[in-house]
Amino acid sequence: MKVIMYGIPNCDTIKKARKWLEQAGIDYQFHDYRKQGVDEALIQQFFHQLDWQQVVNKRGTTYRQLTPEQKDTLTAETAAPLLVENPAMIKRPILQVNDQLHLGFKADQYAALFS
């Protein structure tokens, strides 16, 4: 089983998800957006399986700093380059289990994934 967690290491939700995986003995790779980067192909992979509007973290400070025009005209096409430029705007974590993507962290959700 191939498991990759995408995110930023200092995010509280990422910390909880990583702790859960480690306590469950799940071997995984961590893709740090800041160190390993984000490119258009990765964003398109996310958008292909997940609703682009769910991938965009609208609660974070990066999103709130967008201009009203950027927010009003946000589409999958305009969001992708913004996410490449500002990976903190990607909702976290995104967990890839084999070829399936899962968004967010809830212990029950992870338990069902790995049961």
C-alpha positions in Angstrom: 0.0 0.0 0.0 1.4 3.4 -1.0 0.4 6.3 1.3 1.4 9.9 0.8 0.3 12.8 3.0 0.5 16.2 1.5 0.7 19.3 3.7 2.7 21.6 5.8 4.4 20.1 8.9 3.5 22.9 11.4 -0.3 22.6 10.7 -2.1 21.3 13.7 -4.4 19.1 11.7 -1.3 17.6 9.9 0.3 16.9 13.3 -2.9 15.1 14.4 -3.1 13.1 11.2 0.6 12.1 11.3 0.3 11.1 14.9 -2.7 8.9 14.1 -0.8 7.2 11.2 2.3 6.6 13.3 0.3 5.2 16.2 -1.5 2.9 13.8 1.8 1.7 12.4 1.0 3.0 8.9 4.1 3.5 6.7 3.7 6.8 4.8 5.6 9.5 2.9 5.1 13.1 3.8 5.1 15.6 1.0 6.0 19.0 2.5 4.6 21.7 0.2 7.2 24.2 1.3 10.2 21.9 0.8 9.1 19.7 -2.1 6.9 22.3 -3.7 3.6 22.2 -5.6 3.3 22.2 -9.3 0.4 22.5 -11.7 0.3 18.8 -12.4 -0.2 18.0 -8.6 -3.0 20.6 -8.3 -4.7 19.1 -11.4 -4.4 15.7 -9.8 -6.1 17.0 -6.7 -8.8 18.8 -8.8 -9.4 15.6 -10.9 -10.4 13.5 -7.8 -11.6 16.2 -5.4 -13.9 19.2 -5.9 -11.6 22.1 -6.5 -13.7 24.2 -4.1 -13.0 21.8 -1.3 -9.3 21.8 -2.1 -9.1 25.6 -1.6 -8.8 26.5 2.1 -11.1 29.5 2.5 -10.6 29.7 6.3 -6.9 30.5 6.2 -5.2 33.9 6.2 -3.8 33.4 2.7 -7.3 33.2 1.2 -8.5 36.1 3.3 -5.6 38.2 1.9 -6.8 37.7 -1.7 -8.4 40.8 -3.3 -12.2 40.8 -3.6 -11.8 40.5 -7.3 -9.7 37.4 -6.9 -12.3 35.8 -4.6 -15.2 36.8 -6.9 -13.6 35.3 -10.0 -12.2 32.2 -8.4 -12.7 29.1 -10.7 -10.7 25.9 -11.1 -8.7 27.6 -13.8 -7.8 30.7 -11.6 -7.4 28.7 -8.4 -4.7 26.3 -9.7 -2.0 29.0 -10.2 -2.9 30.6 -6.9 -2.4 27.2 -5.1 0.9 26.7 -6.8 2.0 30.1 -5.7 0.5 29.8 -2.2 0.4 26.2 -1.1 -0.8 27.3 2.4 -4.2 27.8 0.6 -4.5 24.1 0.0 -6.8 22.4 2.5 -4.9 20.0 4.7 -4.2 17.2 4.8 -4.7 15.5 1.5 -4.0 11.8 1.9 -3.2 9.6 -1.0 -3.9 5.9 -0.4 -2.8 4.0 -3.5 -4.5 6.1 -6.2 -7.3 7.5 -4.1 -7.2 11.0 -2.6 -8.9 11.8 0.8 -9.3 15.3 2.1 -9.1 16.4 5.7 -8.5 14.3 8.9 -11.0 12.6 11.2 -9.8 9.6 13.2 -13.0 7.6 12.2 -12.3 8.4 8.5 -8.7 7.1 8.8 -9.8 4.1 10.8 -12.2 3.1 8.0 -9.6 3.7 5.3 -7.1 1.4 6.9 -9.3 -1.3 8.4 
